[in-house]
């Protein structure tokens, strides 16, 4: 094969472009990540219904309190940051050692 005619890769379907890969591969990755996240949520006593109820309560508070919801959002950000920031820091440390 000459350099004049580069090898063409098959074009990806609209669904594959939207999903970021083959549907089966994306579903498998989502299942694995969901399993891991669900395991850790269960360790901390967080149930799916708690997440749904918290989201509904957040929207009710937004409608009821207007700007008062920013207080709730701030509490959620701080609560999440307690877990997310140390994990991010450990990942950054592990990449810096390579």
N, C-alpha and C positions, 0 to 999 in steps of 0.2 A: 504494500500500500504506500502510495507516495504522500509527501507532506502537503501536496496540493489539495487533496481531498480529506479533510479531517474526519475522523470517525464521528458520526452523529449519535447522540444518546437519544433513546426514545423519550418523547415528550411525556411529561406526567399529566395525568388527568386533572381536571379542576378539583375533584374531591381530594386527590393526593396532595395537591398544592395547598388546599385549604387546611387539611389535617397535618401537614408537615411530614408526610411519609405514607407508607401503605396503610390502609385501614386496619389490617390484622396486626401490624407492628405497633401502631398507635394504641390500639385497644389493649394489647399485651402490656405495653409500657404503662398505660393508665391503670391497669389492674394491679401491677406490681407496686406502683407508687401509692395507690389507694390502700393496698394491704399494709404497707409500711406506715403510712400516716394514720390509718385506722387503728393499728396496733398501739402507736404512741398516744393517740387520743384516748384509747381505752385505759392505758396506764394512768393517765391524768384524770380519769373519771369523766371525760367529756363524751356525751352521747350525741348521735346525729340530731335527735330531737332538741337537745340543748342549743345546738348551732342554729337550727331553724327558728326556734323560739327567740333566741337572741337577736337574730336578723329581723324578725317581725317586730320585736320590741324596739329595736333601733329605729325602724321606719315610723312606728307609732310615736316614739319620742320626738322624732324629727318633725312630724306633723303637729304634735301637741305643743312642743316647746320652742319650735323654731331654732333659734341659735343655741339653745340649751343642749342640743344634740352634740355640739362640739366638745362638751365636757365628756359625754359618753365615748365619743370617738377617741379623744385623748386617752381615756382609760384603756380602751381597746388597743391603741397603739403601744402604750407602755406595757400592757400585759403581753402582747405579742413580741415586743422587743426583748423582753426578758429571755425568750427562747431563741428568737431569730438572730440577734446580734452575736451572742456567743458562738452559735453554729457558723455564722458567716466568718467570724474571726478565726475559728479553728480551720475552716476551709482555706482562708487566705494564708494562714501560717503553713499549712501543709503544701500549698502551691509554692510558697516562697522557698521551701527547702529543696525543691527539685532542681 
